[in-house]
Amino acid sequence: MQQLTLAADGGASLALRRYAPLAGVSPRGSVVIGGAFGVPQSFYGPFAQWLAGQGWAVTTFDYRGQGASLHGPLRGVQADLAAWARDYDAVIAHAAQALPGHPLYLVGHSLGAQLPGLLREHPRVDGLLSVAAGSGYWRENAPRIRLAMPFFWHVLVPLSVRLCGYFPGKRLRAVGDLPAGVALQWRRWCLHPRYSVGAEGAPAQSSYEAVRFPIHAWSMTDDELMTLAGTESLLALYAHAPRQIERIAPQDGRAPRIGHFGFFRDRFARTLWPRAAQQLAQFGAARVAGTTAA
């Protein structure tokens, strides 16, 4: 694993990790892992290392103001979700330039499968495996948290951001610490039935509709945050992309639970991770054949 620093829009400095296939193995292509809200890239390390062992050049990263990309106090970070989309763009461009002439795929966890609709670099992307991602609209949240969402979005988030200058998610045991601009923009998204497209209007809708790469979405049956309805709503925003949803249950991983975060834990290295590698291979086979099957 190699640790790198990458410059992004606005002078942001991003921390990257690149996982290369074994010496002498010709890479099958590039994979960029886009993380969830408040989740550091280190969380994806075991999966990224495993995927590199299957012949892929894998890149993980921290959005500005997160993980190793946080430089100084979080209250001083000027970032919103549009800036995080530019971070994603910068990493995709870097990965594509590092391995030219090869396919490039995204594995997007939660937010990591929402932001690709706002990318400028989407023509470089050949497919997206979406893991536990949905629109985030609060009425489509899982029942366990839905009742708490009005208080969360109308009271807790705006009040805590005003008091702290950022969202102190770790202290509140809700998501993770987020820059103020990210938290407040996410709030607007989650309060709108059409999520990012509804909150941001015509430019966002046009951006999502410009996406043409295939999307294969995994919806976990025991996801404590994201419902199937939320996943369906998210994929509907990618109106012109080939897209497919597959339900994944704990028994598929021979485990009692997967949930919103579990897929990336190494207990699934022998069960679910090979299915991810197979999906990437299917993207590649469709690309070679000239089809767009998700």
Kinemage of the C-alpha trace (Angstrom):
@kinemage 1
@onewidth
@group {chain A} dominant
@subgroup {mainchain}
@vectorlist {calphas} color= white
{ca met a 1} P 0.000 0.000 0.000
{ca gln a 2} L 1.299 3.444 -0.984
{ca gln a 3} L 0.173 6.663 0.702
{ca leu a 4} L -0.089 9.723 -1.529
{ca thr a 5} L -1.193 13.342 -1.364
{ca leu a 6} L -3.280 14.817 -4.165
{ca ala a 7} L -4.234 18.428 -4.860
{ca ala a 8} L -7.922 19.069 -5.559
{ca asp a 9} L -10.026 22.124 -6.418
{ca gly a 10} L -9.759 25.062 -4.061
{ca gly a 11} L -6.312 24.105 -2.854
{ca ala a 12} L -7.529 21.089 -0.885
{ca ser a 13} L -4.940 18.424 -0.098
{ca leu a 14} L -6.356 14.898 -0.209
{ca ala a 15} L -4.889 11.803 1.405
{ca leu a 16} L -4.925 8.765 -0.896
{ca arg a 17} L -3.939 5.146 -0.536
{ca arg a 18} L -3.111 3.037 -3.570
{ca tyr a 19} L -3.146 -0.748 -3.401
{ca ala a 20} L -1.319 -2.409 -6.272
{ca pro a 21} L -1.596 -5.991 -7.541
{ca leu a 22} L 1.252 -8.347 -6.768
{ca ala a 23} L 4.541 -7.651 -8.525
{ca gly a 24} L 4.535 -9.055 -12.017
{ca val a 25} L 0.722 -9.184 -12.240
{ca ser a 26} L -0.766 -7.114 -15.034
{ca pro a 27} L -3.600 -4.974 -13.575
{ca arg a 28} L -7.103 -5.784 -14.752
{ca gly a 29} L -8.143 -2.160 -14.305
{ca ser a 30} L -8.627 0.545 -11.707
{ca val a 31} L -11.115 0.674 -8.843
{ca val a 32} L -11.819 3.819 -6.838
{ca ile a 33} L -13.644 3.286 -3.544
{ca gly a 34} L -15.889 6.195 -2.601
{ca gly a 35} L -16.616 6.231 1.119
{ca ala a 36} L -19.671 6.991 3.217
{ca phe a 37} L -20.301 10.041 5.403
{ca gly a 38} L -17.891 10.196 8.305
{ca val a 39} L -16.080 6.958 7.405
{ca pro a 40} L -12.273 7.164 7.005
{ca gln a 41} L -10.577 5.424 4.102
{ca ser a 42} L -8.806 3.108 6.553
{ca phe a 43} L -12.149 1.347 7.078
{ca tyr a 44} L -11.997 0.155 3.454
{ca gly a 45} L -8.375 -0.971 3.682
{ca pro a 46} L -8.951 -4.731 4.147
{ca phe a 47} L -11.347 -4.870 1.177
{ca ala a 48} L -9.040 -2.723 -0.972
{ca gln a 49} L -6.072 -4.975 -0.152
{ca trp a 50} L -8.086 -8.080 -0.984
{ca leu a 51} L -9.296 -6.583 -4.265
{ca ala a 52} L -5.723 -5.693 -5.212
{ca gly a 53} L -4.913 -9.365 -4.648
{ca gln a 54} L -7.465 -10.161 -7.343
{ca gly a 55} L -5.516 -8.073 -9.849
{ca trp a 56} L -7.064 -4.596 -9.476
{ca ala a 57} L -5.273 -1.301 -8.865
{ca val a 58} L -7.349 0.146 -6.028
{ca thr a 59} L -7.460 3.718 -4.747
{ca thr a 60} L -9.113 4.908 -1.540
{ca phe a 61} L -9.261 8.488 -0.270
{ca asp a 62} L -10.551 10.805 2.418
{ca tyr a 63} L -12.753 13.723 1.383
{ca arg a 64} L -11.438 17.132 2.425
{ca gly a 65} L -11.946 17.663 6.139
{ca gln a 66} L -12.173 13.924 6.816
{ca gly a 67} L -9.690 11.352 8.091
{ca ala a 68} L -6.131 12.036 6.940
{ca ser a 69} L -7.389 14.862 4.686
{ca leu a 70} L -8.240 16.980 7.747
{ca his a 71} L -5.615 19.669 8.293
{ca gly a 72} L -6.296 21.828 11.305
{ca pro a 73} L -9.595 22.354 13.171
{ca leu a 74} L -12.702 21.016 11.445
{ca arg a 75} L -14.572 24.249 12.127
{ca gly a 76} L -12.181 25.938 9.738
{ca val a 77} L -12.882 23.578 6.821
{ca gln a 78} L -14.772 25.248 3.987
{ca ala a 79} L -16.446 22.350 2.203
{ca asp a 80} L -19.821 21.197 1.006
{ca leu a 81} L -20.964 18.177 -0.965
{ca ala a 82} L -20.142 19.871 -4.273
{ca ala a 83} L -16.554 20.187 -3.027
{ca trp a 84} L -16.554 16.516 -2.059
{ca ala a 85} L -17.720 15.668 -5.579
{ca arg a 86} L -14.711 17.607 -6.885
{ca asp a 87} L -12.490 15.557 -4.557
{ca tyr a 88} L -13.978 12.383 -6.062
{ca asp a 89} L -13.291 13.816 -9.529
{ca ala a 90} L -9.659 14.479 -8.666
{ca val a 91} L -9.134 10.935 -7.420
{ca ile a 92} L -10.802 9.409 -10.491
{ca ala a 93} L -8.642 11.511 -12.811
{ca his a 94} L -5.532 10.485 -10.867
{ca ala a 95} L -6.426 6.780 -10.998
{ca ala a 96} L -7.195 6.970 -14.719
{ca gln a 97} L -3.890 8.686 -15.478
{ca ala a 98} L -1.977 6.171 -13.358
{ca leu a 99} L -3.330 3.278 -15.432
{ca pro a 100} L -4.244 4.613 -18.894
{ca gly a 101} L -6.037 2.410 -21.358
{ca his a 102} L -7.639 0.268 -18.655
{ca pro a 103} L -11.238 0.284 -17.400
{ca leu a 104} L -12.036 2.238 -14.249
{ca tyr a 105} L -14.825 1.233 -11.876
{ca leu a 106} L -16.253 2.738 -8.726
{ca val a 107} L -17.260 0.897 -5.582
{ca gly a 108} L -19.469 3.417 -3.818
{ca his a 109} L -20.531 2.947 -0.215
{ca ser a 110} L -23.604 5.024 0.703
{ca leu a 111} L -22.541 8.606 -0.166
{ca gly a 112} L -19.921 7.105 -2.475
{ca ala a 113} L -22.746 5.952 -4.758
{ca gln a 114} L -24.708 9.215 -4.462
{ca leu a 115} L -21.987 11.661 -5.511
{ca pro a 116} L -21.173 10.037 -8.901
{ca gly a 117} L -24.276 11.729 -10.276
{ca leu a 118} L -22.580 15.075 -9.669
{ca leu a 119} L -19.166 14.174 -11.107
{ca arg a 120} L -17.491 15.959 -13.982
{ca glu a 121} L -15.289 12.921 -14.608
{ca his a 122} L -18.118 10.436 -15.163
{ca pro a 123} L -17.086 9.774 -18.803
{ca arg a 124} L -13.946 8.113 -17.394
{ca val a 125} L -16.060 5.693 -15.301
{ca asp a 126} L -16.995 2.292 -16.747
{ca gly a 127} L -19.294 1.057 -13.987
{ca leu a 128} L -20.460 1.583 -10.415
{ca leu a 129} L -21.036 -1.088 -7.785
{ca ser a 130} L -23.262 0.638 -5.247
{ca val a 131} L -23.154 -0.819 -1.728
{ca ala a 132} L -25.831 0.069 0.856
{ca ala a 133} L -26.713 3.347 -0.861
{ca gly a 134} L -29.999 5.175 -1.249
{ca ser a 135} L -31.466 8.626 -1.623
{ca gly a 136} L -31.345 9.530 2.062
{ca tyr a 137} L -34.771 11.212 1.977
{ca trp a 138} L -35.849 10.921 5.603
{ca arg a 139} L -39.275 9.369 4.945
{ca glu a 140} L -37.494 6.496 3.163
{ca asn a 141} L -35.116 5.811 6.048
{ca ala a 142} L -35.368 2.500 7.865
{ca pro a 143} L -38.115 2.397 10.521
{ca arg a 144} L -35.585 2.246 13.353
{ca ile a 145} L -34.398 5.794 12.715
{ca arg a 146} L -37.240 7.411 10.756
{ca leu a 147} L -39.099 8.700 13.825
{ca ala a 148} L -35.995 10.496 15.061
{ca met a 149} L -35.288 12.280 11.787
{ca pro a 150} L -37.507 15.382 12.213
{ca phe a 151} L -35.712 16.243 15.456
{ca phe a 152} L -32.338 15.323 13.954
{ca trp a 153} L -32.674 17.516 10.870
{ca his a 154} L -34.725 20.416 12.260
{ca val a 155} L -33.118 20.765 15.699
{ca leu a 156} L -29.963 18.736 16.354
{ca val a 157} L -28.025 19.385 13.149
{ca pro a 158} L -28.604 23.134 12.762
{ca leu a 159} L -28.188 23.820 16.491
{ca ser a 160} L -24.991 21.774 16.892
{ca val a 161} L -23.448 23.306 13.747
{ca arg a 162} L -24.227 26.793 15.026
{ca leu a 163} L -22.696 26.064 18.429
{ca cys a 164} L -19.620 24.114 17.284
{ca gly a 165} L -18.902 25.429 13.801
{ca tyr a 166} L -19.132 21.864 12.451
{ca phe a 167} L -21.334 18.827 13.026
{ca pro a 168} L -19.956 16.938 16.056
{ca gly a 169} L -21.253 13.551 14.988
{ca lys a 170} L -18.757 11.496 16.986
{ca arg a 171} L -19.766 13.186 20.213
{ca leu a 172} L -23.454 12.737 19.371
{ca arg a 173} L -22.928 9.154 18.172
{ca ala a 174} L -24.560 10.043 14.852
{ca val a 175} L -22.588 9.582 11.621
{ca gly a 176} L -19.191 11.242 12.223
{ca asp a 177} L -17.746 14.729 12.476
{ca leu a 178} L -18.599 16.695 9.340
{ca pro a 179} L -17.740 20.159 8.008
{ca ala a 180} L -20.584 22.621 8.552
{ca gly a 181} L -21.228 23.099 4.838
{ca val a 182} L -21.434 19.349 4.242
{ca ala a 183} L -23.822 18.781 7.140
{ca leu a 184} L -26.157 21.645 6.230
{ca gln a 185} L -26.274 20.738 2.532
{ca trp a 186} L -26.900 17.084 3.390
{ca arg a 187} L -29.748 18.278 5.613
{ca arg a 188} L -31.348 20.037 2.621
{ca trp a 189} L -30.982 16.899 0.526
{ca cys a 190} L -32.526 14.617 3.142
{ca leu a 191} L -35.538 16.875 3.620
{ca his a 192} L -36.443 16.791 -0.086
{ca pro a 193} L -38.351 13.838 -1.616
{ca arg a 194} L -35.993 13.876 -4.617
{ca tyr a 195} L -32.898 14.203 -2.462
{ca ser a 196} L -29.916 15.849 -4.197
{ca val a 197} L -31.740 16.528 -7.457
{ca gly a 198} L -34.715 18.059 -5.680
{ca ala a 199} L -32.571 20.222 -3.416
{ca glu a 200} L -30.143 21.422 -6.093
{ca gly a 201} L -32.542 21.724 -9.022
{ca ala a 202} L -32.037 21.541 -12.772
{ca pro a 203} L -28.205 21.519 -12.872
{ca ala a 204} L -28.081 18.467 -10.588
{ca gln a 205} L -30.806 16.697 -12.534
{ca ser a 206} L -28.938 17.263 -15.794
{ca ser a 207} L -25.747 15.964 -14.207
{ca tyr a 208} L -27.352 12.723 -13.022
{ca glu a 209} L -29.108 12.242 -16.361
{ca ala a 210} L -25.781 12.600 -18.192
{ca val a 211} L -24.452 9.429 -16.520
{ca arg a 212} L -24.292 6.467 -18.901
{ca phe a 213} L -22.121 3.956 -17.061
{ca pro a 214} L -23.887 0.845 -15.717
{ca ile a 215} L -24.860 0.717 -12.045
{ca his a 216} L -25.345 -2.456 -10.026
{ca ala a 217} L -26.740 -1.724 -6.566
{ca trp a 218} L -26.635 -3.987 -3.557
{ca ser a 219} L -29.466 -3.372 -1.104
{ca met a 220} L -28.917 -5.129 2.225
{ca thr a 221} L -32.064 -6.695 3.648
{ca asp a 222} L -30.989 -5.830 7.209
{ca asp a 223} L -29.641 -2.340 6.507
{ca glu a 224} L -30.439 -0.328 9.635
{ca leu a 225} L -30.229 2.977 7.731
{ca met a 226} L -31.185 2.411 4.107
{ca thr a 227} L -34.351 0.789 2.761
{ca leu a 228} L -35.015 -0.758 -0.624
{ca ala a 229} L -37.290 2.209 -1.392
{ca gly a 230} L -34.367 4.554 -0.772
{ca thr a 231} L -32.140 2.563 -3.114
{ca glu a 232} L -34.819 2.599 -5.803
{ca ser a 233} L -35.189 6.374 -5.436
{ca leu a 234} L -31.458 6.931 -5.772
{ca leu a 235} L -31.144 4.807 -8.882
{ca ala a 236} L -34.126 6.579 -10.440
{ca leu a 237} L -32.063 9.788 -10.410
{ca tyr a 238} L -29.623 8.085 -12.817
{ca ala a 239} L -32.426 8.111 -15.364
{ca his a 240} L -30.396 7.193 -18.461
{ca ala a 241} L -27.899 4.771 -16.950
{ca pro a 242} L -28.338 0.967 -17.179
{ca arg a 243} L -29.134 0.025 -13.588
{ca gln a 244} L -30.068 -2.988 -11.540
{ca ile a 245} L -30.776 -3.656 -7.859
{ca glu a 246} L -29.847 -6.891 -6.120
{ca arg a 247} L -30.940 -7.725 -2.591
{ca ile a 248} L -28.248 -9.169 -0.341
{ca ala a 249} L -29.260 -11.021 2.840
{ca pro a 250} L -27.104 -12.063 5.807
{ca gln a 251} L -27.436 -15.708 4.814
{ca asp a 252} L -25.744 -14.830 1.509
{ca gly a 253} L -22.681 -13.993 3.578
{ca arg a 254} L -23.214 -16.907 5.942
{ca ala a 255} L -23.434 -14.420 8.821
{ca pro a 256} L -26.094 -13.270 11.272
{ca arg a 257} L -25.808 -9.666 10.112
{ca ile a 258} L -24.506 -7.376 7.362
{ca gly a 259} L -26.217 -4.042 7.965
{ca his a 260} L -25.158 -0.723 6.474
{ca phe a 261} L -21.430 -1.113 7.122
{ca gly a 262} L -20.787 -4.835 7.373
{ca phe a 263} L -19.923 -5.672 3.764
{ca phe a 264} L -16.466 -4.094 4.075
{ca arg a 265} L -15.472 -6.140 7.128
{ca asp a 266} L -13.073 -8.992 6.457
{ca arg a 267} L -15.488 -11.615 7.797
{ca phe a 268} L -17.011 -11.501 4.296
{ca ala a 269} L -13.739 -12.115 2.438
{ca arg a 270} L -14.789 -15.649 1.474
{ca thr a 271} L -18.468 -14.974 0.767
{ca leu a 272} L -19.496 -11.492 -0.379
{ca trp a 273} L -16.178 -10.063 -1.510
{ca pro a 274} L -15.827 -12.595 -4.347
{ca arg a 275} L -19.283 -11.514 -5.527
{ca ala a 276} L -17.999 -7.956 -5.794
{ca ala a 277} L -15.053 -9.135 -7.875
{ca gln a 278} L -17.458 -11.061 -10.095
{ca gln a 279} L -19.558 -7.944 -10.615
{ca leu a 280} L -16.517 -5.933 -11.655
{ca ala a 281} L -15.647 -8.724 -14.091
{ca gln a 282} L -19.176 -8.582 -15.476
{ca phe a 283} L -18.836 -4.858 -16.054
{ca gly a 284} L -15.628 -5.621 -17.944
{ca ala a 285} L -17.202 -8.397 -20.023
{ca ala a 286} L -20.082 -6.125 -21.012
{ca arg a 287} L -17.631 -3.382 -21.918
{ca val a 288} L -15.638 -5.721 -24.169
{ca ala a 289} L -18.816 -7.021 -25.771
{ca gly a 290} L -20.030 -3.490 -26.368
{ca thr a 291} L -23.154 -3.886 -24.250
{ca thr a 292} L -24.276 -1.896 -21.194
{ca ala a 293} L -25.638 -4.575 -18.914
{ca ala a 294} L -25.640 -3.612 -15.245
